[in-house]
Amino acid sequence: MPELDPEDQKLVTLARSSRARIQAAEGAAVRDTDGRTYAAATVDLPSFKLTALQAAVAAAVSSGAEGIEAAVVVSGEGLLKEASVHAVRDLSKHAPVYLADPSGTVIS
């Protein structure tokens, strides 16, 4: 398991909070290249669906972010959805994307 620096650990906390707030399947948080953070939870509506990480990246982009420095997904499923990783890769080819369980323990 990777050991996170304090800034990445903050993303875990934000992702956990987003997930817990609405009891969503996932919570996610990203830090952009300017150091701003964005957090979101899974969006599951009849008209559209977003993974938590897609929603966090969308929030970052809509706020003017030009790149992602790091991302975290908190999920009880224990897997990182490909669509989530693609959302980060659209902005940053090498940003780490961490997966954590609901307790905040980083899995990968």
Secondary structure by P-SEA (a helix, b strand, c coil): cccccaaaaaaaaaaaaaaaaccccccccccccccbbbbbcccccccccccaaaaaaaaaaaaccccccbbbbbbccccccaaaaaaaaacccccbbbbbcccccccc
